[in-house]
Amino acid sequence: MSVASPMSDLIRLAVALAEGSAVSLARQAAARTACVLAAAAAAAGCAIAAVACVLAALWIYALPHVGAIGAPLVVAGVLLAMCLGVLMLMHYRLKRRPAPPAATPALLLAEATRLFKENKGPVLMAALLAGLAAGRNGK
C-alpha cells in the first residue's frame, strides 16, 4: 500500500477543480446560447409580422388608386425590391476575401519556440497537468 504524497493530492484537487469548472462553464454557455436563439427567433417572427402588416397596408392603400389588378402588382414590386436588396447585402457580405498567407512549419516552430521561451512556467505546468489527466483517464 502506498501513501499518497501531499503534492499528488494537490494536483488531484487542481485537476478536479478544473474539470468541475469546465462543466459549469459549458452549462452556462449552453443556457446563454439557448436564450439568445429564443430571442432571435422571437425577433425574426416580429420582423416578419411587421413586414406582412406593411404589405397589407400598402395593398389596402393602393387598391383605390390603381385598382384590383394594380394593387398586387405594387406589392409584388415592393417585395421584389426587398428581395434584390437582401441579395445585394448577401453578395456584399459573402465576397471572397483574400486568404491569409499559409503558415509554414518553420514559421509555426519558430513561434512555438518563442512562446515557450517567454512562458516556460505556465507551459510546463499545463503539460504536467495534461499528462496527469491523460494518465488518470488511461486507467
The first five atom37 places (N, CA, C, CB, O) and aatype in JSON, in Angstrom:
{
  "aatype": [12, 15, 19, 0, 15, 14, 12, 15, 3, 10, 9, 1, 10, 0, 19, 0, 10, 0, 6, 7, 15, 0, 19, 15, 10, 0, 1, 5, 0, 0, 0, 1, 16, 0, 4, 19, 10, 0, 0, 0, 0, 0, 0, 0, 7, 4, 0, 9, 0, 0, 19, 0, 4, 19, 10, 0, 0, 10, 17, 9, 18, 0, 10, 14, 8, 19, 7, 0, 9, 7, 0, 14, 10, 19, 19, 0, 7, 19, 10, 10, 0, 12, 4, 10, 7, 19, 10, 12, 10, 12, 8, 18, 1, 10, 11, 1, 1, 14, 0, 14, 14, 0, 0, 16, 14, 0, 10, 10, 10, 0, 6, 0, 16, 1, 10, 13, 11, 6, 2, 11, 7, 14, 19, 10, 12, 0, 0, 10, 10, 0, 7, 10, 0, 0, 7, 1, 2, 7, 11],
  "atom_mask": [
    [1, 1, 1, 1, 1],
    [1, 1, 1, 1, 1],
    [1, 1, 1, 1, 1],
    [1, 1, 1, 1, 1],
    [1, 1, 1, 1, 1],
    [1, 1, 1, 1, 1],
    [1, 1, 1, 1, 1],
    [1, 1, 1, 1, 1],
    [1, 1, 1, 1, 1],
    [1, 1, 1, 1, 1],
    [1, 1, 1, 1, 1],
    [1, 1, 1, 1, 1],
    [1, 1, 1, 1, 1],
    [1, 1, 1, 1, 1],
    [1, 1, 1, 1, 1],
    [1, 1, 1, 1, 1],
    [1, 1, 1, 1, 1],
    [1, 1, 1, 1, 1],
    [1, 1, 1, 1, 1],
    [1, 1, 1, 0, 1],
    [1, 1, 1, 1, 1],
    [1, 1, 1, 1, 1],
    [1, 1, 1, 1, 1],
    [1, 1, 1, 1, 1],
    [1, 1, 1, 1, 1],
    [1, 1, 1, 1, 1],
    [1, 1, 1, 1, 1],
    [1, 1, 1, 1, 1],
    [1, 1, 1, 1, 1],
    [1, 1, 1, 1, 1],
    [1, 1, 1, 1, 1],
    [1, 1, 1, 1, 1],
    [1, 1, 1, 1, 1],
    [1, 1, 1, 1, 1],
    [1, 1, 1, 1, 1],
    [1, 1, 1, 1, 1],
    [1, 1, 1, 1, 1],
    [1, 1, 1, 1, 1],
    [1, 1, 1, 1, 1],
    [1, 1, 1, 1, 1],
    [1, 1, 1, 1, 1],
    [1, 1, 1, 1, 1],
    [1, 1, 1, 1, 1],
    [1, 1, 1, 1, 1],
    [1, 1, 1, 0, 1],
    [1, 1, 1, 1, 1],
    [1, 1, 1, 1, 1],
    [1, 1, 1, 1, 1],
    [1, 1, 1, 1, 1],
    [1, 1, 1, 1, 1],
    [1, 1, 1, 1, 1],
    [1, 1, 1, 1, 1],
    [1, 1, 1, 1, 1],
    [1, 1, 1, 1, 1],
    [1, 1, 1, 1, 1],
    [1, 1, 1, 1, 1],
    [1, 1, 1, 1, 1],
    [1, 1, 1, 1, 1],
    [1, 1, 1, 1, 1],
    [1, 1, 1, 1, 1],
    [1, 1, 1, 1, 1],
    [1, 1, 1, 1, 1],
    [1, 1, 1, 1, 1],
    [1, 1, 1, 1, 1],
    [1, 1, 1, 1, 1],
    [1, 1, 1, 1, 1],
    [1, 1, 1, 0, 1],
    [1, 1, 1, 1, 1],
    [1, 1, 1, 1, 1],
    [1, 1, 1, 0, 1],
    [1, 1, 1, 1, 1],
    [1, 1, 1, 1, 1],
    [1, 1, 1, 1, 1],
    [1, 1, 1, 1, 1],
    [1, 1, 1, 1, 1],
    [1, 1, 1, 1, 1],
    [1, 1, 1, 0, 1],
    [1, 1, 1, 1, 1],
    [1, 1, 1, 1, 1],
    [1, 1, 1, 1, 1],
    [1, 1, 1, 1, 1],
    [1, 1, 1, 1, 1],
    [1, 1, 1, 1, 1],
    [1, 1, 1, 1, 1],
    [1, 1, 1, 0, 1],
    [1, 1, 1, 1, 1],
    [1, 1, 1, 1, 1],
    [1, 1, 1, 1, 1],
    [1, 1, 1, 1, 1],
    [1, 1, 1, 1, 1],
    [1, 1, 1, 1, 1],
    [1, 1, 1, 1, 1],
    [1, 1, 1, 1, 1],
    [1, 1, 1, 1, 1],
    [1, 1, 1, 1, 1],
    [1, 1, 1, 1, 1],
    [1, 1, 1, 1, 1],
    [1, 1, 1, 1, 1],
    [1, 1, 1, 1, 1],
    [1, 1, 1, 1, 1],
    [1, 1, 1, 1, 1],
    [1, 1, 1, 1, 1],
    [1, 1, 1, 1, 1],
    [1, 1, 1, 1, 1],
    [1, 1, 1, 1, 1],
    [1, 1, 1, 1, 1],
    [1, 1, 1, 1, 1],
    [1, 1, 1, 1, 1],
    [1, 1, 1, 1, 1],
    [1, 1, 1, 1, 1],
    [1, 1, 1, 1, 1],
    [1, 1, 1, 1, 1],
    [1, 1, 1, 1, 1],
    [1, 1, 1, 1, 1],
    [1, 1, 1, 1, 1],
    [1, 1, 1, 1, 1],
    [1, 1, 1, 1, 1],
    [1, 1, 1, 1, 1],
    [1, 1, 1, 1, 1],
    [1, 1, 1, 1, 1],
    [1, 1, 1, 0, 1],
    [1, 1, 1, 1, 1],
    [1, 1, 1, 1, 1],
    [1, 1, 1, 1, 1],
    [1, 1, 1, 1, 1],
    [1, 1, 1, 1, 1],
    [1, 1, 1, 1, 1],
    [1, 1, 1, 1, 1],
    [1, 1, 1, 1, 1],
    [1, 1, 1, 1, 1],
    [1, 1, 1, 0, 1],
    [1, 1, 1, 1, 1],
    [1, 1, 1, 1, 1],
    [1, 1, 1, 1, 1],
    [1, 1, 1, 0, 1],
    [1, 1, 1, 1, 1],
    [1, 1, 1, 1, 1],
    [1, 1, 1, 0, 1],
    [1, 1, 1, 1, 1]
  ],
  "atom_positions": [
    [[0.83, -1.16, 0.0], [0.0, 0.0, 0.0], [0.89, 1.24, 0.0], [-0.95, -0.01, 1.21], [1.78, 1.36, 0.84]],
    [[0.66, 2.14, -0.92], [1.49, 3.33, -0.99], [0.76, 4.5, -0.36], [1.86, 3.65, -2.45], [-0.47, 4.59, -0.39]],
    [[1.54, 5.37, 0.22], [0.99, 6.55, 0.87], [1.01, 7.68, -0.15], [1.79, 6.94, 2.17], [2.04, 7.94, -0.77]],
    [[-0.11, 8.36, -0.33], [-0.2, 9.45, -1.29], [0.55, 10.66, -0.75], [-1.67, 9.81, -1.59], [0.4, 11.03, 0.42]],
    [[1.33, 11.26, -1.6], [2.08, 12.44, -1.17], [1.17, 13.66, -1.2], [3.33, 12.66, -2.06], [0.19, 13.69, -1.95]],
    [[1.49, 14.69, -0.4], [0.67, 15.9, -0.41], [0.66, 16.57, -1.78], [1.17, 16.87, 0.63], [-0.33, 17.2, -2.16]],
    [[1.76, 16.44, -2.53], [1.82, 17.07, -3.86], [0.83, 16.41, -4.81], [3.25, 16.98, -4.43], [0.15, 17.1, -5.57]],
    [[0.74, 15.08, -4.78], [-0.2, 14.4, -5.67], [-1.64, 14.72, -5.27], [0.03, 12.88, -5.65], [-2.52, 14.8, -6.13]],
    [[-1.89, 14.91, -3.96], [-3.22, 15.31, -3.52], [-3.57, 16.7, -4.05], [-3.31, 15.28, -1.99], [-4.71, 16.94, -4.47]],
    [[-2.6, 17.6, -4.02], [-2.83, 18.95, -4.54], [-3.1, 18.93, -6.03], [-1.64, 19.85, -4.24], [-3.95, 19.66, -6.53]],
    [[-2.36, 18.09, -6.74], [-2.55, 18.0, -8.19], [-3.92, 17.41, -8.5], [-1.43, 17.15, -8.84], [-4.61, 17.88, -9.4]],
    [[-4.31, 16.38, -7.75], [-5.64, 15.79, -7.95], [-6.73, 16.82, -7.67], [-5.83, 14.55, -7.04], [-7.73, 16.88, -8.38]],
    [[-6.54, 17.61, -6.63], [-7.52, 18.64, -6.3], [-7.6, 19.68, -7.42], [-7.15, 19.32, -4.97], [-8.7, 20.1, -7.79]],
    [[-6.44, 20.09, -7.96], [-6.42, 21.08, -9.04], [-7.12, 20.54, -10.28], [-4.99, 21.49, -9.38], [-7.88, 21.25, -10.93]],
    [[-6.86, 19.28, -10.61], [-7.48, 18.67, -11.78], [-9.0, 18.55, -11.57], [-6.87, 17.27, -12.06], [-9.77, 18.82, -12.49]],
    [[-9.42, 18.15, -10.38], [-10.85, 18.02, -10.09], [-11.54, 19.38, -10.17], [-11.08, 17.4, -8.71], [-12.64, 19.49, -10.71]],
    [[-10.9, 20.41, -9.63], [-11.49, 21.75, -9.7], [-11.57, 22.24, -11.14], [-10.67, 22.73, -8.86], [-12.56, 22.87, -11.52]],
    [[-10.54, 21.97, -11.93], [-10.55, 22.39, -13.34], [-11.66, 21.68, -14.1], [-9.19, 22.11, -13.99], [-12.36, 22.3, -14.9]],
    [[-11.84, 20.38, -13.86], [-12.9, 19.63, -14.55], [-14.28, 20.15, -14.14], [-12.79, 18.13, -14.24], [-15.16, 20.3, -14.99]],
    [[-14.46, 20.42, -12.84], [-15.74, 20.91, -12.36], [-16.1, 22.28, -12.92], [0.0, 0.0, 0.0], [-17.24, 22.54, -13.28]],
    [[-15.1, 23.16, -12.99], [-15.38, 24.49, -13.51], [-15.63, 24.44, -15.01], [-14.23, 25.44, -13.21], [-16.42, 25.24, -15.53]],
    [[-14.99, 23.53, -15.72], [-15.23, 23.41, -17.16], [-16.66, 22.97, -17.43], [-14.24, 22.42, -17.79], [-17.3, 23.48, -18.35]],
    [[-17.16, 22.03, -16.65], [-18.54, 21.57, -16.81], [-19.52, 22.7, -16.51], [-18.83, 20.35, -15.9], [-20.49, 22.89, -17.23]],
    [[-19.25, 23.44, -15.44], [-20.12, 24.56, -15.07], [-20.13, 25.63, -16.16], [-19.67, 25.17, -13.74], [-21.19, 26.15, -16.5]],
    [[-18.98, 25.95, -16.7], [-18.9, 26.95, -17.77], [-19.62, 26.47, -19.03], [-17.44, 27.27, -18.1], [-20.26, 27.27, -19.71]],
    [[-19.51, 25.19, -19.33], [-20.2, 24.65, -20.5], [-21.71, 24.73, -20.34], [-19.77, 23.19, -20.75], [-22.42, 25.05, -21.29]],
    [[-22.21, 24.46, -19.15], [-23.65, 24.57, -18.89], [-24.12, 26.02, -19.02], [-24.0, 24.03, -17.49], [-25.17, 26.29, -19.61]],
    [[-23.34, 26.95, -18.48], [-23.7, 28.37, -18.58], [-23.71, 28.82, -20.04], [-22.73, 29.23, -17.76], [-24.6, 29.56, -20.46]],
    [[-22.73, 28.39, -20.8], [-22.67, 28.77, -22.21], [-23.85, 28.19, -22.99], [-21.35, 28.3, -22.84], [-24.41, 28.86, -23.85]],
    [[-24.23, 26.97, -22.68], [-25.38, 26.36, -23.36], [-26.67, 27.1, -23.01], [-25.5, 24.87, -22.97], [-27.52, 27.3, -23.88]],
    [[-26.82, 27.51, -21.76], [-28.02, 28.25, -21.36], [-28.07, 29.61, -22.05], [-28.06, 28.42, -19.83], [-29.13, 30.04, -22.5]],
    [[-26.92, 30.29, -22.12], [-26.88, 31.6, -22.8], [-27.19, 31.44, -24.28], [-25.5, 32.26, -22.63], [-27.92, 32.26, -24.85]],
    [[-26.65, 30.41, -24.91], [-26.91, 30.17, -26.33], [-28.38, 29.91, -26.58], [-26.07, 28.99, -26.84], [-28.95, 30.44, -27.53]],
    [[-29.01, 29.11, -25.74], [-30.44, 28.83, -25.89], [-31.26, 30.1, -25.73], [-30.89, 27.77, -24.87], [-32.23, 30.31, -26.46]],
    [[-30.89, 30.94, -24.78], [-31.6, 32.2, -24.56], [-31.46, 33.13, -25.76], [-31.08, 32.9, -23.29], [-32.43, 33.75, -26.19]],
    [[-30.26, 33.22, -26.31], [-30.02, 34.08, -27.48], [-30.8, 33.55, -28.69], [-28.51, 34.15, -27.8], [-31.38, 34.34, -29.43]],
    [[-30.81, 32.24, -28.88], [-31.55, 31.66, -30.0], [-33.05, 31.91, -29.87], [-31.28, 30.15, -30.1], [-33.72, 32.21, -30.86]],
    [[-33.58, 31.79, -28.66], [-35.01, 32.05, -28.46], [-35.34, 33.52, -28.73], [-35.43, 31.67, -27.03], [-36.36, 33.82, -29.35]],
    [[-34.48, 34.42, -28.27], [-34.71, 35.85, -28.52], [-34.6, 36.17, -30.01], [-33.71, 36.7, -27.72], [-35.38, 36.97, -30.53]],
    [[-33.65, 35.56, -30.69], [-33.5, 35.79, -32.13], [-34.71, 35.26, -32.9], [-32.22, 35.14, -32.65], [-35.16, 35.9, -33.85]],
    [[-35.22, 34.12, -32.5], [-36.41, 33.57, -33.17], [-37.62, 34.47, -32.94], [-36.71, 32.15, -32.66], [-38.41, 34.69, -33.86]],
    [[-37.78, 34.99, -31.73], [-38.9, 35.89, -31.45], [-38.76, 37.19, -32.25], [-38.98, 36.2, -29.93], [-39.74, 37.69, -32.79]],
    [[-37.55, 37.72, -32.33], [-37.32, 38.95, -33.09], [-37.58, 38.72, -34.58], [-35.88, 39.45, -32.88], [-38.16, 39.58, -35.24]],
    [[-37.16, 37.58, -35.1], [-37.41, 37.28, -36.52], [-38.9, 37.15, -36.79], [-36.68, 35.99, -36.93], [-39.39, 37.64, -37.81]],
    [[-39.63, 36.51, -35.89], [-41.08, 36.4, -36.04], [-41.76, 37.76, -36.03], [0.0, 0.0, 0.0], [-42.67, 38.0, -36.82]],
    [[-41.33, 38.65, -35.14], [-41.89, 40.0, -35.09], [-41.57, 40.78, -36.36], [-41.36, 40.76, -33.87], [-42.42, 41.51, -36.88]],
    [[-40.36, 40.62, -36.87], [-39.98, 41.33, -38.1], [-40.81, 40.85, -39.28], [-38.48, 41.14, -38.39], [-41.26, 41.65, -40.1]],
    [[-41.02, 39.56, -39.38], [-41.82, 39.01, -40.48], [-43.27, 39.5, -40.37], [-41.78, 37.45, -40.46], [-43.88, 39.86, -41.38]],
    [[-43.8, 39.52, -39.15], [-45.18, 40.02, -38.96], [-45.28, 41.5, -39.31], [-45.63, 39.79, -37.5], [-46.27, 41.93, -39.9]],
    [[-44.25, 42.28, -38.96], [-44.27, 43.71, -39.28], [-44.24, 43.93, -40.79], [-43.08, 44.41, -38.62], [-44.98, 44.78, -41.3]],
    [[-43.41, 43.19, -41.5], [-43.35, 43.32, -42.95], [-44.69, 42.92, -43.58], [-42.2, 42.45, -43.53], [-45.15, 43.57, -44.52]],
    [[-45.31, 41.87, -43.06], [-46.62, 41.44, -43.58], [-47.68, 42.53, -43.36], [-47.07, 40.13, -42.9], [-48.51, 42.77, -44.23]],
    [[-47.64, 43.18, -42.21], [-48.61, 44.26, -41.94], [-48.37, 45.45, -42.87], [-48.51, 44.72, -40.47], [-49.33, 46.05, -43.37]],
    [[-47.12, 45.79, -43.11], [-46.82, 46.9, -44.02], [-47.3, 46.57, -45.43], [-45.29, 47.2, -44.02], [-47.88, 47.43, -46.1]],
    [[-47.07, 45.36, -45.87], [-47.51, 44.97, -47.21], [-49.04, 44.96, -47.32], [-46.95, 43.6, -47.57], [-49.59, 45.36, -48.34]],
    [[-49.72, 44.51, -46.28], [-51.19, 44.52, -46.29], [-51.71, 45.97, -46.32], [-51.75, 43.78, -45.04], [-52.67, 46.26, -47.04]],
    [[-51.08, 46.86, -45.56], [-51.49, 48.26, -45.57], [-51.23, 48.89, -46.93], [-50.75, 49.04, -44.47], [-52.04, 49.68, -47.41]],
    [[-50.11, 48.55, -47.55], [-49.81, 49.07, -48.89], [-50.86, 48.6, -49.89], [-48.4, 48.64, -49.34], [-51.32, 49.37, -50.73]],
    [[-51.24, 47.33, -49.79], [-52.26, 46.78, -50.69], [-53.58, 47.54, -50.52], [-52.46, 45.27, -50.41], [-54.21, 47.93, -51.5]],
    [[-53.98, 47.74, -49.25], [-55.25, 48.44, -48.99], [-55.18, 49.89, -49.49], [-55.57, 48.42, -47.47], [-56.15, 50.4, -50.05]],
    [[-54.03, 50.53, -49.29], [-53.87, 51.91, -49.75], [-53.89, 52.0, -51.28], [-52.57, 52.51, -49.2], [-54.5, 52.9, -51.84]],
    [[-53.21, 51.06, -51.94], [-53.07, 51.11, -53.4], [-54.34, 50.68, -54.12], [-51.91, 50.24, -53.84], [-54.53, 51.06, -55.28]],
    [[-55.2, 49.92, -53.49], [-56.4, 49.39, -54.15], [-57.27, 50.47, -54.78], [-57.21, 48.61, -53.15], [-57.64, 50.32, -55.95]],
    [[-57.64, 51.55, -54.08], [-58.48, 52.55, -54.74], [-57.73, 53.38, -55.81], [-59.07, 53.49, -53.7], [-58.35, 53.92, -56.72]],
    [[-56.41, 53.46, -55.69], [-55.64, 54.29, -56.61], [-55.3, 53.57, -57.92], [-54.36, 54.74, -55.94], [-55.36, 54.18, -58.99]],
    [[-54.95, 52.29, -57.83], [-54.5, 51.57, -59.03], [-55.43, 50.41, -59.41], [-53.1, 51.04, -58.83], [-55.21, 49.76, -60.43]],
    [[-56.45, 50.15, -58.61], [-57.41, 49.11, -58.95], [-57.04, 47.74, -58.41], [0.0, 0.0, 0.0], [-56.01, 47.56, -57.76]],
    [[-57.93, 46.79, -58.71], [-57.77, 45.42, -58.19], [-56.59, 44.69, -58.83], [-59.04, 44.62, -58.41], [-56.04, 43.77, -58.22]],
    [[-56.21, 45.07, -60.01], [-55.07, 44.42, -60.67], [-53.76, 45.12, -60.32], [-55.27, 44.4, -62.2], [-52.73, 44.46, -60.21]],
    [[-53.78, 46.4, -60.15], [-52.57, 47.16, -59.88], [-52.05, 47.01, -58.46], [0.0, 0.0, 0.0], [-50.84, 47.04, -58.25]],
    [[-52.94, 46.85, -57.47], [-52.51, 46.75, -56.07], [-51.59, 45.56, -55.83], [-53.72, 46.66, -55.16], [-50.55, 45.72, -55.19]],
    [[-51.94, 44.35, -56.31], [-51.0, 43.24, -56.12], [-49.68, 43.46, -56.86], [-51.63, 41.94, -56.58], [-48.63, 43.0, -56.41]],
    [[-49.74, 44.15, -57.99], [-48.5, 44.43, -58.72], [-47.6, 45.4, -57.95], [-48.82, 45.01, -60.09], [-46.38, 45.25, -57.95]],
    [[-48.19, 46.37, -57.31], [-47.41, 47.31, -56.49], [-46.74, 46.56, -55.34], [-48.31, 48.45, -55.94], [-45.56, 46.75, -55.08]],
    [[-47.51, 45.71, -54.64], [-46.96, 44.93, -53.52], [-45.88, 43.98, -54.02], [-48.08, 44.15, -52.79], [-44.85, 43.79, -53.37]],
    [[-46.12, 43.36, -55.19], [-45.11, 42.46, -55.75], [-43.84, 43.23, -56.09], [-45.66, 41.75, -57.02], [-42.73, 42.73, -55.89]],
    [[-43.98, 44.44, -56.6], [-42.81, 45.26, -56.89], [-42.02, 45.59, -55.63], [0.0, 0.0, 0.0], [-40.78, 45.56, -55.64]],
    [[-42.73, 45.91, -54.55], [-42.05, 46.19, -53.28], [-41.33, 44.93, -52.78], [-43.06, 46.69, -52.21], [-40.19, 45.02, -52.32]],
    [[-41.99, 43.78, -52.86], [-41.34, 42.53, -52.46], [-40.11, 42.23, -53.31], [-42.33, 41.36, -52.54], [-39.09, 41.77, -52.8]],
    [[-40.21, 42.48, -54.61], [-39.08, 42.26, -55.5], [-37.92, 43.19, -55.13], [-39.49, 42.48, -56.96], [-36.76, 42.76, -55.13]],
    [[-38.21, 44.45, -54.83], [-37.16, 45.39, -54.43], [-36.51, 44.95, -53.12], [-37.73, 46.81, -54.28], [-35.29, 45.04, -52.96]],
    [[-37.33, 44.47, -52.17], [-36.77, 43.97, -50.91], [-35.89, 42.76, -51.15], [-37.9, 43.61, -49.93], [-34.83, 42.64, -50.54]],
    [[-36.31, 41.86, -52.04], [-35.52, 40.68, -52.37], [-34.19, 41.06, -52.97], [-36.29, 39.77, -53.33], [-33.15, 40.51, -52.6]],
    [[-34.22, 42.0, -53.91], [-32.96, 42.43, -54.53], [-32.04, 43.1, -53.51], [-33.25, 43.4, -55.69], [-30.82, 42.92, -53.57]],
    [[-32.6, 43.86, -52.59], [-31.8, 44.47, -51.54], [-31.12, 43.43, -50.66], [0.0, 0.0, 0.0], [-29.94, 43.56, -50.31]],
    [[-31.88, 42.4, -50.29], [-31.3, 41.33, -49.46], [-30.22, 40.58, -50.23], [-32.4, 40.35, -49.0], [-29.18, 40.25, -49.66]],
    [[-30.46, 40.31, -51.52], [-29.44, 39.62, -52.32], [-28.17, 40.45, -52.45], [-30.0, 39.29, -53.7], [-27.07, 39.91, -52.39]],
    [[-28.32, 41.76, -52.64], [-27.14, 42.62, -52.73], [-26.38, 42.64, -51.41], [-27.54, 44.05, -53.14], [-25.15, 42.63, -51.39]],
    [[-27.11, 42.68, -50.31], [-26.47, 42.66, -49.0], [-25.72, 41.35, -48.79], [-27.51, 42.86, -47.89], [-24.59, 41.34, -48.29]],
    [[-26.35, 40.22, -49.16], [-25.67, 38.93, -49.03], [-24.43, 38.86, -49.91], [-26.63, 37.79, -49.4], [-23.4, 38.35, -49.49]],
    [[-24.53, 39.38, -51.13], [-23.38, 39.38, -52.03], [-22.24, 40.2, -51.44], [-23.78, 39.93, -53.41], [-21.08, 39.8, -51.51]],
    [[-22.57, 41.34, -50.87], [-21.55, 42.19, -50.27], [-20.89, 41.5, -49.08], [-22.16, 43.53, -49.83], [-19.67, 41.54, -48.93]],
    [[-21.7, 40.85, -48.23], [-21.16, 40.2, -47.03], [-20.39, 38.93, -47.34], [-22.29, 39.89, -46.07], [-19.48, 38.56, -46.6]],
    [[-20.75, 38.25, -48.43], [-20.11, 36.96, -48.74], [-19.01, 37.06, -49.78], [-21.15, 35.98, -49.21], [-18.55, 36.04, -50.29]],
    [[-18.59, 38.28, -50.11], [-17.49, 38.42, -51.07], [-16.28, 37.66, -50.57], [-17.14, 39.91, -51.31], [-15.98, 37.65, -49.37]],
    [[-15.61, 37.06, -51.49], [-14.41, 36.32, -51.09], [-13.32, 37.31, -50.71], [-13.93, 35.39, -52.23], [-12.97, 38.21, -51.47]],
    [[-12.81, 37.11, -49.54], [-11.7, 37.92, -49.09], [-10.43, 37.11, -49.3], [-11.86, 38.35, -47.58], [-10.46, 35.88, -49.22]],
    [[-9.33, 37.77, -49.57], [-8.1, 37.0, -49.77], [-7.73, 36.23, -48.51], [-6.96, 37.93, -50.18], [-7.79, 36.74, -47.4]],
    [[-7.34, 35.0, -48.73], [-6.98, 34.13, -47.61], [-5.67, 34.61, -47.0], [-6.86, 32.65, -48.07], [-4.78, 35.1, -47.71]],
    [[-5.54, 34.48, -45.69], [-4.27, 34.87, -45.07], [-3.17, 33.94, -45.55], [-4.38, 34.84, -43.52], [-3.44, 32.79, -45.91]],
    [[-1.95, 34.4, -45.56], [-0.86, 33.55, -46.04], [-0.74, 32.3, -45.18], [0.47, 34.32, -46.04], [-0.88, 32.35, -43.96]],
    [[-0.49, 31.19, -45.83], [-0.38, 29.91, -45.13], [0.87, 29.89, -44.27], [-0.36, 28.72, -46.14], [1.94, 30.34, -44.68]],
    [[0.72, 29.38, -43.06], [1.86, 29.29, -42.15], [2.69, 28.07, -42.51], [1.38, 29.23, -40.68], [2.18, 26.97, -42.66]],
    [[3.97, 28.29, -42.64], [4.88, 27.19, -42.94], [5.26, 26.5, -41.63], [6.15, 27.69, -43.69], [5.18, 27.11, -40.57]],
    [[5.66, 25.24, -41.71], [6.08, 24.55, -40.48], [7.23, 25.27, -39.76], [6.49, 23.12, -40.8], [7.28, 25.29, -38.53]],
    [[8.15, 25.85, -40.52], [9.26, 26.56, -39.88], [8.75, 27.78, -39.12], [10.3, 26.99, -40.95], [9.24, 28.07, -38.02]],
    [[7.78, 28.49, -39.68], [7.22, 29.66, -39.01], [6.47, 29.25, -37.74], [6.27, 30.42, -39.96], [6.59, 29.9, -36.71]],
    [[5.71, 28.15, -37.83], [4.99, 27.66, -36.66], [5.95, 27.22, -35.55], [4.08, 26.5, -37.04], [5.72, 27.5, -34.38]],
    [[7.02, 26.56, -35.94], [8.02, 26.1, -34.96], [8.7, 27.3, -34.31], [9.06, 25.18, -35.62], [8.94, 27.3, -33.1]],
    [[9.03, 28.31, -35.1], [9.68, 29.5, -34.54], [8.76, 30.2, -33.55], [10.09, 30.47, -35.67], [9.21, 30.64, -32.49]],
    [[7.47, 30.32, -33.88], [6.52, 30.97, -32.99], [6.33, 30.15, -31.71], [5.18, 31.17, -33.7], [6.28, 30.71, -30.62]],
    [[6.23, 28.81, -31.84], [6.07, 27.96, -30.67], [7.3, 28.06, -29.76], [5.85, 26.49, -31.09], [7.17, 28.1, -28.54]],
    [[8.48, 28.11, -30.35], [9.72, 28.24, -29.57], [9.74, 29.58, -28.83], [10.96, 28.12, -30.48], [10.1, 29.63, -27.65]],
    [[9.35, 30.64, -29.51], [9.33, 31.96, -28.87], [8.35, 31.98, -27.7], [8.96, 33.04, -29.9], [8.67, 32.49, -26.63]],
    [[7.14, 31.43, -27.91], [6.15, 31.4, -26.84], [6.62, 30.55, -25.66], [4.83, 30.86, -27.37], [6.37, 30.89, -24.51]],
    [[7.3, 29.43, -25.95], [7.79, 28.57, -24.89], [8.86, 29.3, -24.07], [8.36, 27.27, -25.46], [8.87, 29.2, -22.84]],
    [[9.75, 30.02, -24.74], [10.81, 30.75, -24.02], [10.23, 31.84, -23.13], [11.8, 31.37, -25.02], [10.73, 32.09, -22.04]],
    [[9.16, 32.5, -23.6], [8.55, 33.58, -22.83], [7.69, 33.05, -21.68], [7.71, 34.46, -23.74], [7.53, 33.74, -20.68]],
    [[7.13, 31.85, -21.81], [6.17, 31.33, -20.83], [6.53, 29.92, -20.39], [4.75, 31.35, -21.41], [5.68, 29.03, -20.45]],
    [[7.75, 29.69, -19.95], [8.17, 28.34, -19.59], [7.36, 27.76, -18.44], [9.64, 28.33, -19.22], [6.93, 26.61, -18.5]],
    [[7.15, 28.53, -17.4], [6.45, 28.03, -16.22], [5.03, 27.57, -16.54], [0.0, 0.0, 0.0], [4.69, 26.42, -16.27]],
    [[4.2, 28.44, -17.11], [2.83, 28.01, -17.41], [2.76, 26.85, -18.41], [2.04, 29.17, -17.94], [1.89, 25.98, -18.29]],
    [[3.66, 26.84, -19.38], [3.65, 25.75, -20.37], [4.0, 24.43, -19.71], [4.62, 26.05, -21.53], [3.35, 23.42, -19.96]],
    [[5.03, 24.43, -18.86], [5.42, 23.19, -18.18], [4.33, 22.72, -17.21], [6.75, 23.39, -17.42], [4.08, 21.52, -17.11]],
    [[3.68, 23.66, -16.51], [2.6, 23.28, -15.6], [1.42, 22.7, -16.38], [2.15, 24.5, -14.75], [0.81, 21.72, -15.95]],
    [[1.09, 23.31, -17.52], [0.0, 22.79, -18.34], [0.33, 21.41, -18.87], [-0.3, 23.74, -19.5], [-0.53, 20.53, -18.9]],
    [[1.58, 21.2, -19.29], [2.0, 19.88, -19.78], [1.92, 18.85, -18.67], [3.42, 19.94, -20.35], [1.51, 17.71, -18.89]],
    [[2.34, 19.24, -17.46], [2.28, 18.33, -16.32], [0.83, 17.94, -16.01], [2.94, 18.97, -15.08], [0.52, 16.77, -15.83]],
    [[-0.04, 18.93, -15.94], [-1.45, 18.64, -15.65], [-2.1, 17.82, -16.75], [-2.23, 19.93, -15.46], [-2.9, 16.93, -16.47]],
    [[-1.75, 18.12, -18.01], [-2.3, 17.34, -19.13], [-1.82, 15.89, -19.06], [-1.91, 17.98, -20.48], [-2.59, 14.96, -19.31]],
    [[-0.55, 15.7, -18.72], [-0.02, 14.34, -18.58], [-0.68, 13.58, -17.45], [0.0, 0.0, 0.0], [-0.98, 12.39, -17.58]],
    [[-0.89, 14.27, -16.32], [-1.56, 13.62, -15.21], [-3.01, 13.27, -15.55], [-1.52, 14.52, -13.97], [-3.49, 12.19, -15.2]],
    [[-3.7, 14.18, -16.23], [-5.08, 13.9, -16.62], [-5.14, 12.76, -17.62], [-5.74, 15.16, -17.21], [-6.03, 11.91, -17.53]],
    [[-4.22, 12.73, -18.57], [-4.2, 11.65, -19.56], [-3.87, 10.32, -18.9], [-3.17, 11.96, -20.68], [-4.46, 9.29, -19.23]],
    [[-2.94, 10.33, -17.96], [-2.58, 9.09, -17.25], [-3.73, 8.61, -16.39], [0.0, 0.0, 0.0], [-3.94, 7.4, -16.26]],
    [[-4.46, 9.51, -15.81], [-5.58, 9.15, -14.95], [-6.73, 8.57, -15.78], [-6.06, 10.37, -14.16], [-7.38, 7.62, -15.35]],
    [[-6.98, 9.14, -16.96], [-8.05, 8.66, -17.82], [-7.7, 7.35, -18.51], [-8.39, 9.69, -18.85], [-8.6, 6.63, -18.95]],
    [[-6.43, 7.04, -18.61], [-5.99, 5.83, -19.3], [-6.18, 4.57, -18.47], [0.0, 0.0, 0.0], [-6.08, 3.47, -19.01]],
    [[-6.45, 4.7, -17.17], [-6.6, 3.51, -16.3], [-7.87, 2.78, -16.58], [-6.56, 3.9, -14.85], [-8.15, 1.77, -15.93]]
  ]
}
